[in-house]
Amino acid sequence: MVYKDVFGIDHDDCHIVQTRHEFNRIFIIENEVGSRFTCIKDNAPLEKKMSGHWKYAKASDAPKNYAVPYKAQKN
């Protein structure tokens, strides 16, 4: 299955990480090398002070080496 993270980057071959607490608007995925990414749930419930649903950020706003496995990163 393909998941889209908060930066709108698609990730395949990932699994959903079981967390201690359930989150209302997000979930976490992990790829085969252990990198984790935060994703927005479809139709996430609105909180009282929210005026709309969360939107994806631009992929260009992701931190340097965001989707690069730690061991493969070049400083």
N, C-alpha and C positions, 0 to 999 in steps of 0.2 A: 504494500500500500504506500502511496505517496502522501507525505504530510507537508504542510506549508507552515514555516515558522513565522515569528512575529515580524521578520524582515521581508516576508514574501518569498523566501528561498525554499524551493522544493527539496525534500529529503526522501529517498526511498530506502528500502532495506533497513528500516528502523522499527523499534518496538516502543510501546508506551511504558514509561517507568511508573511502577506502583509507588505512590508516596504515602507518607504517614497520614496526611490529611487530604481530603478531597478539595479541589479548588473549583470555584464556580465558573470562572471565565478562561482559565488556561489549563494546559496539560503539558507534560514534559516527555520528550522522546529521546531515545539514545540509539546511536548507530553502532555498527559492528566493532568500531575501535574505541567505544566508550565516550565519544563526544555527545554532550546533551544539548538540546535545543528546546526553547519554549514555544508553544503553539497556542493559538487562540481557538477556543471551542466554537463550533458552529452554533449560532443562535444562543450565545451566552446570555444569561439573565442580566438585566439592568439593575444597578444599585439605585437607591433613592436619589442620590445627588448626580447621577449620570444623565446626560442629555441624549446620548446615542451609543451605539455599539463601538467597540474598539476597532481601529482600522490598522491594516498592515503598514509598517514603516517601509521606506525604500531600501532595497538591497544595498544601495550605495552608502547608506547610513550605518551599516553593520560595522562593528569594530574590525580592525586589522586582524587578519588570520582567523576570522570568525568561524568559518566552516572548514578550516584546515586542521587535520589531526595534530595534537601537540607535538608528537615526535617528528613530524614532517615540517614543522614551522621553521622558518629562517628568520632570525632576529634582525 
